Amino acid sequence: MLTADDLDDTWEFASDKKLTITDPGNSTDNGTWEFSSDKNYVVITDNASSLVIKLHILRLTNSEFWYDVQFGSDKAEYHLKSK
């Protein structure tokens, strides 16, 4: 679940498959991203922990990325939009 602090986070998906997630005033996480072979998921790998997360693509355009993700028995849907 998103908190008020999460609302100013930025996600940068670079064309070289690098990912930077910035939480202003707190932290910056770096990793890589790629599409799954069936193109239904964005697979993210965190550089620091090697944690792999699969984001199920619901909508993907030049300005929007909607996805859902499962953590154990919890499932959440998120909508990212470019500024």
Phi, psi and omega in degrees: 000137179286142174254170178302326179293332181288338188294339179260007178293147175238142177242124178244112177263104182275155182295340179272015177074016174269146180234133175234124176246118183247127175248096186310131179082352183238297186199166172228127177251141179239148179193198177232161177222155174201159174277146172292164184300330179271000179064017178267350184225150164257125182256120182251134174240123178283130181296319186288318187251350186064015176297135179247129179234134177255120179258117181284120184285124174257324178205135179217115177228184178295337184239357181221144173222107177254134180210161167237158184215143181251127173238100185063237179268358180266135177233136181225149178246137181230150177234113176260138180227144177284155180273000000 
